Amino acid sequence: MISDLSQEAWDKKVIDLGGSILQSWIWGQFQESMGHKIHRFSSDSYTNLLIEMGLPFGKRYLYSSKGPLGDVQTALTDIQKFSTNPNVVFSRIEPAHTVDLPKAAKDTQPANNWLLNLEPSEDQLLTNMKPKHRYNINLAAKKGVTFREGNKEDILTVWKILMETSTRAGFNLHPQNYYWQMFEVLSPKYLKLLV
């Protein structure tokens, strides 16, 4: 059902259900700032942020990035009830656990993410790293590499690095404006750029 949760209650439920920022309230606001229509659904057993994405010829699809969270079957029932618009031709979901549905030919989001808890001390973080990573960090420090918190103007520098990396590693990027807008909406509370 369409959610009546407040922003605070929504985000708490996303966290409680093990979700990511891609199901958070602020991510919905970011998607709206990019011109997408968003829909928030929730019940006692699930939450689901759906984004309406455009297709050619005025058609649309509903996309749930890293969701639904919780009871996926109930969420799917609610999506089916909701998506009566004839211009919505399909829905794409990416729940955290496997569901009995056909798998898309290609993933939209990375299959794996790396999450690092930054609460331990710097020494403890270094101790927990692979020796080669520690070596590279120490070598960079010896060579005078430093970093600082970046601002919106630094996105151009990061964009150039992303373009080189995407070409070398064979992945696609969003348009440059996507990253500018992400910085605008998510920083400084939800996003920090380190250069």
Backbone as CSV, one residue per row, in Angstrom:
resi,resn,N_x,N_y,N_z,CA_x,CA_y,CA_z,C_x,C_y,C_z
1,MET,0.834,-1.181,0.000,0.000,0.000,0.000,0.876,1.239,0.000
2,ILE,0.340,2.346,-0.479,1.095,3.598,-0.508,1.440,3.976,0.921
3,SER,2.696,4.345,1.123,3.210,4.563,2.471,2.726,5.882,3.058
4,ASP,2.434,5.841,4.372,2.139,7.066,5.107,3.223,7.330,6.154
5,LEU,4.363,6.646,6.001,5.459,6.822,6.955,6.117,8.187,6.768
6,SER,6.556,8.770,7.872,7.346,10.001,7.804,8.747,9.647,7.309
7,GLN,9.522,10.673,6.974,10.894,10.440,6.522,11.687,9.669,7.575
8,GLU,11.583,10.080,8.811,12.323,9.423,9.890,11.892,7.966,10.057
9,ALA,10.583,7.720,10.040,10.082,6.349,10.202,10.460,5.482,9.005
10,TRP,10.407,6.073,7.801,10.787,5.330,6.591,12.248,4.877,6.687
11,ASP,13.136,5.818,6.971,14.558,5.481,7.019,14.872,4.491,8.124
12,LYS,14.185,4.592,9.252,14.397,3.624,10.333,13.989,2.229,9.870
13,LYS,12.868,2.135,9.166,12.403,0.832,8.681,13.360,0.272,7.627
14,VAL,13.882,1.144,6.750,14.854,0.696,5.748,16.077,0.107,6.452
15,ILE,16.567,0.788,7.477,17.728,0.295,8.231,17.381,-1.016,8.933
16,ASP,16.218,-1.064,9.596,15.805,-2.274,10.316,15.684,-3.479,9.385
17,LEU,15.305,-3.235,8.129,15.154,-4.325,7.167,16.447,-4.607,6.398
18,GLY,17.552,-3.941,6.791,18.850,-4.219,6.176,19.040,-3.575,4.819
19,GLY,18.327,-2.497,4.548,18.397,-1.847,3.247,19.571,-0.903,3.095
20,SER,19.691,-0.367,1.911,20.790,0.540,1.580,20.241,1.935,1.311
21,ILE,21.137,2.856,1.014,20.730,4.227,0.695,19.815,4.248,-0.530
22,LEU,19.894,3.228,-1.381,19.089,3.197,-2.601,17.610,2.943,-2.331
23,GLN,17.261,2.695,-1.077,15.856,2.595,-0.680,15.491,3.680,0.329
24,SER,16.404,4.601,0.591,16.175,5.631,1.616,15.302,6.767,1.094
25,TRP,14.809,7.554,2.017,13.988,8.719,1.679,14.776,9.708,0.821
26,ILE,16.027,9.976,1.214,16.837,10.958,0.496,17.110,10.498,-0.935
27,TRP,17.236,9.193,-1.153,17.449,8.702,-2.516,16.214,8.978,-3.375
28,GLY,15.059,8.855,-2.784,13.833,9.218,-3.492,13.833,10.697,-3.856
29,GLN,14.276,11.548,-2.926,14.357,12.981,-3.213,15.356,13.260,-4.334
30,PHE,16.478,12.563,-4.316,17.464,12.711,-5.388,16.851,12.313,-6.729
31,GLN,16.151,11.181,-6.758,15.539,10.730,-8.006,14.491,11.727,-8.504
32,GLU,13.733,12.312,-7.583,12.773,13.352,-7.973,13.492,14.558,-8.570
33,SER,14.643,14.916,-8.000,15.404,16.055,-8.521,15.931,15.779,-9.925
34,MET,16.034,14.516,-10.293,16.469,14.129,-11.638,15.282,14.019,-12.604
35,GLY,14.082,14.353,-12.111,12.903,14.361,-12.969,12.096,13.084,-12.966
36,HIS,12.443,12.132,-12.092,11.690,10.881,-12.022,10.558,11.001,-11.010
37,LYS,9.479,10.324,-11.299,8.380,10.226,-10.337,8.686,9.036,-9.430
38,ILE,8.506,9.220,-8.138,8.784,8.118,-7.208,7.511,7.763,-6.443
39,HIS,7.488,6.515,-5.959,6.362,6.009,-5.173,6.948,5.253,-3.986
40,ARG,6.416,5.525,-2.814,6.849,4.815,-1.609,5.704,3.926,-1.140
41,PHE,6.022,2.627,-0.983,5.056,1.663,-0.498,5.594,1.059,0.787
42,SER,4.694,0.779,1.720,5.115,0.086,2.937,3.915,-0.590,3.580
43,SER,4.229,-1.570,4.389,3.244,-2.227,5.248,4.010,-2.643,6.492
44,ASP,3.375,-3.409,7.344,4.085,-3.899,8.532,5.285,-4.759,8.154
45,SER,5.226,-5.387,6.958,6.237,-6.384,6.610,7.242,-5.955,5.538
46,TYR,7.083,-4.774,4.943,8.025,-4.395,3.892,8.050,-2.879,3.698
47,THR,9.098,-2.418,2.987,9.143,-1.077,2.402,9.648,-1.232,0.973
48,ASN,9.251,-0.278,0.130,9.662,-0.360,-1.264,9.606,1.023,-1.895
49,LEU,10.764,1.542,-2.285,10.849,2.784,-3.050,10.860,2.402,-4.525
50,LEU,9.860,2.852,-5.264,9.753,2.590,-6.696,10.005,3.879,-7.463
51,ILE,10.789,3.784,-8.515,11.110,4.927,-9.356,10.528,4.668,-10.746
52,GLU,9.763,5.624,-11.258,9.258,5.501,-12.630,10.355,5.939,-13.585
53,MET,10.739,5.046,-14.455,11.808,5.310,-15.412,11.210,5.384,-16.818
54,GLY,11.735,6.286,-17.627,11.228,6.485,-18.972,11.780,5.492,-19.970
55,LEU,10.964,5.182,-20.949,11.319,4.339,-22.088,10.890,5.073,-23.361
56,PRO,11.338,4.633,-24.519,10.889,5.271,-25.765,9.361,5.190,-25.938
57,PHE,8.845,6.084,-26.750,7.425,6.118,-27.129,6.488,6.368,-25.946
58,GLY,6.971,7.095,-24.935,6.116,7.450,-23.802,5.847,6.319,-22.832
59,LYS,6.521,5.212,-23.001,6.332,4.069,-22.095,7.187,4.264,-20.851
60,ARG,6.868,3.540,-19.797,7.556,3.674,-18.513,7.736,2.288,-17.907
61,TYR,8.679,2.206,-16.963,8.762,1.007,-16.135,9.027,1.440,-14.707
62,LEU,8.703,0.554,-13.762,8.901,0.812,-12.344,10.158,0.078,-11.906
63,TYR,11.036,0.797,-11.217,12.324,0.240,-10.817,12.494,0.351,-9.307
64,SER,12.795,-0.776,-8.669,13.061,-0.817,-7.241,14.519,-1.214,-7.044
65,SER,15.371,-0.214,-6.866,16.802,-0.427,-6.722,17.115,-0.997,-5.342
66,LYS,17.685,-2.199,-5.310,18.012,-2.906,-4.060,16.773,-3.086,-3.184
67,GLY,15.652,-3.323,-3.800,14.415,-3.529,-3.051,13.471,-4.407,-3.852
68,PRO,12.322,-4.706,-3.285,11.772,-4.317,-2.000,12.531,-4.943,-0.836
69,LEU,12.339,-4.334,0.321,12.939,-4.822,1.560,11.874,-5.523,2.378
70,GLY,12.242,-6.649,2.977,11.289,-7.377,3.811,10.520,-8.401,2.996
71,ASP,9.204,-8.430,3.165,8.322,-9.402,2.527,8.123,-9.045,1.047
72,VAL,8.936,-9.630,0.198,8.941,-9.297,-1.226,7.626,-9.698,-1.888
73,GLN,7.055,-10.830,-1.515,5.815,-11.291,-2.157,4.664,-10.317,-1.928
74,THR,4.527,-9.808,-0.710,3.480,-8.821,-0.427,3.750,-7.540,-1.205
75,ALA,5.018,-7.134,-1.270,5.377,-5.935,-2.034,5.019,-6.109,-3.504
76,LEU,5.282,-7.288,-4.056,4.962,-7.540,-5.465,3.463,-7.465,-5.716
77,THR,2.683,-7.989,-4.792,1.219,-7.908,-4.911,0.781,-6.453,-4.954
78,ASP,1.367,-5.621,-4.091,1.022,-4.198,-4.077,1.472,-3.493,-5.355
79,ILE,2.632,-3.870,-5.889,3.096,-3.278,-7.153,2.112,-3.609,-8.266
80,GLN,1.660,-4.874,-8.314,0.726,-5.283,-9.366,-0.594,-4.521,-9.262
81,LYS,-1.077,-4.313,-8.049,-2.320,-3.550,-7.871,-2.127,-2.105,-8.309
82,PHE,-0.951,-1.571,-8.052,-0.669,-0.169,-8.338,-0.447,0.086,-9.820
83,SER,0.241,-0.832,-10.489,0.685,-0.568,-11.864,-0.401,-0.904,-12.884
84,THR,-1.488,-0.138,-12.848,-2.570,-0.319,-13.809,-2.442,0.639,-14.984
85,ASN,-1.455,1.539,-14.938,-1.226,2.492,-16.022,-0.763,1.717,-17.267
86,PRO,-1.473,1.852,-18.394,-1.089,1.084,-19.589,0.280,1.495,-20.148
87,ASN,0.799,2.653,-19.764,2.122,3.072,-20.235,3.248,2.435,-19.428
88,VAL,2.928,1.833,-18.275,3.932,1.109,-17.486,3.961,-0.321,-18.010
89,VAL,5.070,-0.674,-18.675,5.122,-1.960,-19.381,5.773,-3.079,-18.573
90,PHE,6.557,-2.742,-17.550,7.110,-3.777,-16.685,7.642,-3.154,-15.412
91,SER,7.948,-4.019,-14.455,8.577,-3.603,-13.200,9.876,-4.373,-13.053
92,ARG,10.864,-3.704,-12.493,12.165,-4.352,-12.250,12.481,-4.210,-10.775
93,ILE,12.738,-5.335,-10.120,13.083,-5.314,-8.702,14.448,-5.949,-8.508
94,GLU,15.114,-5.578,-7.409,16.432,-6.128,-7.081,16.508,-6.419,-5.589
95,PRO,15.665,-7.318,-5.084,15.689,-7.579,-3.646,17.013,-8.189,-3.207
96,ALA,17.296,-8.062,-1.913,18.559,-8.555,-1.357,18.658,-10.079,-1.416
97,HIS,17.525,-10.748,-1.329,17.567,-12.212,-1.378,16.833,-12.713,-2.619
98,THR,17.138,-13.927,-3.016,16.596,-14.517,-4.237,15.087,-14.707,-4.131
99,VAL,14.405,-14.383,-5.209,12.966,-14.612,-5.299,12.686,-15.470,-6.519
100,ASP,11.519,-16.093,-6.538,11.163,-17.001,-7.624,10.594,-16.207,-8.807
101,LEU,11.480,-15.485,-9.470,11.125,-14.714,-10.658,12.259,-14.852,-11.669
102,PRO,11.969,-14.655,-12.951,13.056,-14.714,-13.936,14.092,-13.630,-13.657
103,LYS,15.347,-13.970,-13.815,16.434,-13.012,-13.614,16.627,-12.187,-14.878
104,ALA,16.865,-10.912,-14.682,17.131,-10.030,-15.825,18.437,-10.446,-16.497
105,ALA,18.542,-10.144,-17.776,19.749,-10.507,-18.527,20.981,-9.795,-17.992
106,LYS,20.789,-8.592,-17.448,21.917,-7.811,-16.958,21.498,-7.096,-15.676
107,ASP,22.400,-7.080,-14.694,22.128,-6.373,-13.451,22.249,-4.872,-13.667
108,THR,21.424,-4.113,-12.957,21.530,-2.667,-12.985,22.532,-2.208,-11.931
109,GLN,22.396,-2.723,-10.731,23.294,-2.381,-9.632,24.384,-3.448,-9.516
110,PRO,25.535,-3.091,-8.962,26.581,-4.101,-8.751,26.060,-5.238,-7.870
111,ALA,26.462,-6.445,-8.196,26.017,-7.601,-7.420,26.592,-7.569,-6.008
112,ASN,27.794,-7.010,-5.860,28.454,-6.964,-4.557,28.901,-5.544,-4.248
113,ASN,28.790,-5.200,-2.995,29.282,-3.915,-2.511,30.226,-4.188,-1.356
114,TRP,31.141,-3.286,-1.142,32.088,-3.419,-0.042,31.779,-2.323,0.949
115,LEU,31.492,-2.722,2.168,31.162,-1.789,3.229,32.251,-1.871,4.286
116,LEU,32.838,-0.724,4.625,33.913,-0.680,5.607,33.487,0.184,6.780
117,ASN,33.481,-0.391,7.953,33.169,0.336,9.177,34.357,1.227,9.512
118,LEU,34.141,2.536,9.566,35.221,3.482,9.818,35.344,3.873,11.290
119,GLU,34.608,3.187,12.163,34.684,3.510,13.589,35.982,3.059,14.260
120,PRO,36.585,1.929,13.863,37.862,1.553,14.490,38.943,2.596,14.229
121,SER,39.994,2.543,15.024,41.099,3.497,14.854,41.785,3.262,13.511
122,GLU,42.546,4.267,13.079,43.277,4.159,11.819,44.246,2.979,11.865
123,ASP,44.924,2.796,13.015,45.856,1.671,13.155,45.135,0.337,13.012
124,GLN,43.935,0.232,13.598,43.181,-1.024,13.521,42.709,-1.271,12.085
125,LEU,42.280,-0.221,11.402,41.862,-0.370,10.005,43.022,-0.871,9.149
126,LEU,44.206,-0.278,9.347,45.383,-0.706,8.589,45.759,-2.147,8.913
127,THR,45.691,-2.521,10.180,46.013,-3.890,10.599,45.100,-4.903,9.914
128,ASN,43.839,-4.537,9.731,42.861,-5.458,9.138,42.960,-5.549,7.618
129,MET,43.775,-4.695,7.005,43.912,-4.707,5.544,44.880,-5.791,5.088
130,LYS,44.783,-6.101,3.806,45.755,-6.995,3.194,47.108,-6.278,3.179
131,PRO,48.198,-7.014,3.287,49.523,-6.384,3.309,49.789,-5.463,2.121
132,LYS,49.353,-5.835,0.941,49.596,-5.015,-0.255,48.852,-3.677,-0.149
133,HIS,47.641,-3.688,0.417,46.894,-2.439,0.593,47.608,-1.525,1.590
134,ARG,48.093,-2.112,2.687,48.848,-1.334,3.675,50.094,-0.734,3.037
135,TYR,50.785,-1.541,2.253,52.001,-1.086,1.592,51.692,0.114,0.679
136,ASN,50.636,-0.008,-0.118,50.289,1.076,-1.045,49.905,2.356,-0.309
137,ILE,49.193,2.232,0.791,48.811,3.410,1.574,50.053,4.070,2.164
138,ASN,50.943,3.271,2.733,52.179,3.825,3.310,53.070,4.449,2.236
139,LEU,53.137,3.819,1.071,53.928,4.367,-0.033,53.355,5.708,-0.491
140,ALA,52.048,5.795,-0.594,51.406,7.058,-0.993,51.724,8.155,0.023
141,ALA,51.680,7.818,1.311,51.990,8.814,2.346,53.444,9.273,2.229
142,LYS,54.357,8.334,1.984,55.769,8.698,1.835,56.005,9.599,0.632
143,LYS,55.200,9.417,-0.414,55.353,10.218,-1.626,54.584,11.534,-1.541
144,GLY,53.965,11.809,-0.385,53.303,13.094,-0.177,51.864,13.182,-0.656
145,VAL,51.236,12.028,-0.926,49.827,12.057,-1.337,48.977,12.430,-0.130
146,THR,48.117,13.406,-0.314,47.201,13.830,0.742,45.790,13.832,0.181
147,PHE,44.833,14.000,1.049,43.458,14.147,0.584,42.769,15.205,1.426
148,ARG,41.693,15.720,0.844,40.886,16.729,1.513,39.437,16.488,1.146
149,GLU,38.552,17.105,1.916,37.142,17.018,1.560,36.885,17.933,0.376
150,GLY,36.283,17.391,-0.655,36.040,18.136,-1.873,34.746,18.925,-1.833
151,ASN,34.590,19.762,-2.832,33.363,20.538,-2.989,32.778,20.249,-4.371
152,LYS,31.707,20.938,-4.708,31.011,20.664,-5.964,31.919,20.865,-7.181
153,GLU,32.834,21.830,-7.098,33.726,22.079,-8.229,34.676,20.910,-8.469
154,ASP,34.959,20.116,-7.442,35.859,18.971,-7.585,35.226,17.810,-8.347
155,ILE,33.930,17.883,-8.570,33.265,16.786,-9.276,33.839,16.633,-10.682
156,LEU,34.253,17.710,-11.307,34.854,17.621,-12.643,36.127,16.773,-12.607
157,THR,36.943,16.954,-11.570,38.162,16.137,-11.413,37.794,14.665,-11.243
158,VAL,36.831,14.418,-10.386,36.387,13.035,-10.148,35.776,12.458,-11.424
159,TRP,35.018,13.263,-12.153,34.391,12.817,-13.397,35.443,12.327,-14.396
160,LYS,36.544,13.066,-14.523,37.612,12.661,-15.449,38.205,11.311,-15.040
161,ILE,38.404,11.122,-13.744,38.929,9.841,-13.250,37.918,8.726,-13.499
162,LEU,36.635,8.999,-13.260,35.590,8.002,-13.509,35.551,7.601,-14.986
163,MET,35.707,8.577,-15.877,35.690,8.261,-17.308,36.856,7.345,-17.683
164,GLU,38.051,7.634,-17.159,39.204,6.769,-17.430,38.972,5.361,-16.886
165,THR,38.477,5.310,-15.653,38.261,4.016,-15.002,37.178,3.213,-15.717
166,SER,36.090,3.862,-16.092,34.996,3.138,-16.757,35.445,2.591,-18.109
167,THR,36.273,3.346,-18.823,36.789,2.870,-20.103,37.681,1.646,-19.892
168,ARG,38.569,1.734,-18.902,39.499,0.640,-18.625,38.775,-0.599,-18.091
169,ALA,37.782,-0.397,-17.204,37.123,-1.526,-16.540,35.848,-1.986,-17.253
170,GLY,35.405,-1.238,-18.242,34.254,-1.676,-19.038,32.909,-1.537,-18.358
171,PHE,32.683,-0.439,-17.634,31.346,-0.203,-17.069,30.846,1.156,-17.529
172,ASN,29.536,1.327,-17.461,28.904,2.559,-17.927,28.769,3.568,-16.797
173,LEU,28.764,4.829,-17.169,28.556,5.919,-16.222,27.220,6.600,-16.496
174,HIS,26.701,7.257,-15.483,25.575,8.162,-15.679,26.120,9.423,-16.343
175,PRO,25.238,10.271,-16.883,25.709,11.561,-17.411,26.332,12.394,-16.287
176,GLN,27.216,13.305,-16.652,27.931,14.108,-15.659,26.971,14.843,-14.723
177,ASN,25.845,15.329,-15.239,24.875,16.053,-14.423,24.339,15.207,-13.271
178,TYR,24.274,13.902,-13.463,23.793,12.989,-12.421,24.646,13.142,-11.160
179,TYR,25.949,13.208,-11.325,26.857,13.300,-10.183,26.806,14.688,-9.547
180,TRP,26.635,15.721,-10.362,26.472,17.076,-9.825,25.215,17.140,-8.961
181,GLN,24.126,16.596,-9.495,22.851,16.647,-8.781,22.895,15.775,-7.523
182,MET,23.566,14.631,-7.597,23.709,13.775,-6.425,24.429,14.533,-5.309
183,PHE,25.501,15.233,-5.660,26.241,16.015,-4.679,25.341,17.099,-4.094
184,GLU,24.583,17.751,-4.959,23.700,18.849,-4.534,22.667,18.368,-3.513
185,VAL,22.069,17.214,-3.757,20.978,16.723,-2.906,21.499,15.987,-1.674
186,LEU,22.547,15.177,-1.818,22.961,14.298,-0.731,24.010,14.885,0.210
187,SER,24.789,15.865,-0.245,25.843,16.363,0.630,25.309,17.495,1.490
188,PRO,25.876,17.746,2.636,27.010,17.052,3.248,26.589,15.904,4.171
189,LYS,25.276,15.760,4.427,24.853,14.768,5.412,25.040,13.330,4.936
190,TYR,24.723,13.053,3.661,24.739,11.685,3.182,25.871,11.372,2.216
191,LEU,26.625,12.392,1.817,27.678,12.178,0.842,28.836,13.137,1.130
192,LYS,30.044,12.587,1.144,31.254,13.401,1.239,32.165,12.974,0.097
193,LEU,32.752,13.954,-0.533,33.665,13.728,-1.642,35.076,13.962,-1.121
194,LEU,35.918,12.943,-1.187,37.303,13.064,-0.762,38.202,13.068,-1.981
195,VAL,39.049,14.091,-2.085,39.915,14.271,-3.256,41.356,14.202,-2.800
